[in-house]
Amino acid sequence: MNGKSLRILIIAPYPVYPAWSGGKIRIVSLARALAGQGAKVTVLTPYYTRQRTAMPNNEPFQLRQFPYPFLMPALLTEKPFPYSYLSSFHPGLSMLIKHRFRHYDIIHIEQIQLAQLLSSMPKGIPIVHGSQNVEYDYVRYECRANWVWKIVRKRIRSLEARLICESDHTVAVSAGDRDRLAKLYGVSAEQISIIPNGIRKPKPLGSDCSALLQRLPAAHRFPLRTLFSGSDVEHNRIAVRFLIGKLAVQRPDLGIIIHGSCGKQFQGKAVPDNVIFDSLDSGFADHAVPGTIALHPIVSGGGTNLKLINYLSHGLPVISSQFGMRGFEEFADCIMVCEPEQIATVIGRVPLPPAPDPQRLERLTWDALAIDALFIYNKLINEMAKGHHNGVSI
């Protein structure tokens, strides 16, 4: 299967640039790879003032934005409500943008917030629901107070159920998510395909530390460093609190590098001397050098963690919690699996398994995953032509 002339509309519930968080990286990476296979891809997002300037000039897909004066998520997210709940309230949005849904062969709706758009979809075009996690479970983790969960859970479940049951097919990121969605919403697991989170082309561990040490001079003091990378979401912040409050104290000989926006809320506060913040809003290639151990002490969240497979694709040795392995259990032989409280006794004292051979990772490149997606899309189009719709098995 290829994407020649296939017209694909991907609708995202948030701006995708800057593409830092896992959800945005997945959308942008798949759009690029689908376009690389010959498809004509358009990504439709809410308007964001800096999105166009953050978008690379050479993107092979089109970006379209819909203007919508919607301030609730910016004002109230995590104060106290989760983003996916607040951003699901878009009165009149379907009427505003339904004209944009014409002239596509596939419409792919990411996550659950825009489930209301289903009522405005043109007939005869397959609708795919892109599930990045079981949102009902993920939002439960995001609610810091039980009274918040009591308010939001009915709406989240209703939106997710609608997309699962009314879309023609659902794409999940792991077998665990597929099975959980099927059980939660009473659908056949055959109506849900798996396209995992992916990577760029695997690369061997680098050997030159000069770029890292020049950018982060404090790293000079620590011949052995740990790296945690992530966006500013609650499951990553929980991990950062553990790294700063426990591991950094237990192991003052380690350089604890917190990379990305997950460290934003902790900068400027009192932290141990061996904690180094790297807020560079891009990948962590500079860190993929000898002396760096990637940490993945994730204990909550949903879907799969893009950072885990990317650590491996850069050749880094990895220590992960058991929970953090979900969706990537096949690489357990390449990862030291232990609970966060055991990390302090493991690092530098127990040999860590080497990263997997790059050939094992090839099927997880975005290019390979795009081919899988195109197979699903073409199968849906063929089934629709036969008069089949809603809950197509692949």
ABEGO torsion letter per residue (X at the ends): XBABGBBBBBBBABBAOBBABAAAAAAAAAAAAAAAAGBBBBBBBBBBAAAAAABBAABABBBBBBBBBBAAAAAABGOABBAAAAAABBBGAAAAAAAAABGBABBBBBEAAAAAAAAABBBGBBBBBBBABBAAAAAAAABABAAAAAAAAAAAAAAAAAAAAABABBBBABAAAAAAAAAAAGBBAAABBBBBBBBBBBBBBBABAAAAAAABAAAAABABBBBBBEBBBAAAAAAAAAAAAAAAAABAABBBBBBEAAAAAABGBBBBAABBBBABBBBAAAABBBGBBBBBBBABEBEBBAAAAAAAAAGBBBBBBAAAABGAAAAAAABBBBBAAAAAAABGABBBBBBBBAAAAAAABAAAAAAAAAAAAAAAAAAAAAGBBEGBBX
